[in-house]
Amino acid sequence: MDKHHAALLKTFHTLCSELGMSKDEKLALINQFNTEQNPEFSSADLDTHDLLNICGTLETNLNKQKGHNLNLLRKRVIAAIGGFLTLTNQQHDIALIKGIACRATGYPAFNKIPAERLRNLYSAFVKKQKDFKAVDAFANAHLGYMQPKSTDKSIN
């Protein structure tokens, strides 16, 4: 097995893992190329050309899946930031929300923000909402019971 074939084999297994393919799904994919119906046929028995084609197809599927996931993450970030702005009674629109996301992550465009940073941003703004609600509830519950200090010195 040459280095190119070994690298493609590693790529094949990595792509299968990232796509969440089960062992049976991998075997079904590999057996499509088993022309001799050999029961011991494995991914290592695939020729380089077939591995290249399979990896290309798997990568296309992975990119579609990741693109879909990125769109979901972007929508969640927009909702989280918008929810926080609504909670704090601030006017907002999509341009402002995207601007906040870009400034918070340091990226020049909203669609350039990678998935991990989108997850971090989403979590941060959801946490800000929870904190804001908790502080607001605490303040409303306890400030009503507190008596304001008198500034009038003649009462003492």
Buried (B, 14 or more C-beta within 10 A) or exposed (E): EEEEBEEBBEBBEEBBEBBEBEEEEBBEBBEEBBEEEEEEBEBEEBEBEBBBEBBEEBBEBBEEEEEEEBEEBBEBBBBBBBBBBEBEEEEBEEEBBBBBBBEBBEBEEBEEBEEEBBEBBBEBBBEBBEEEEEEEEEEEEEEEEEEEEEEEEEEE
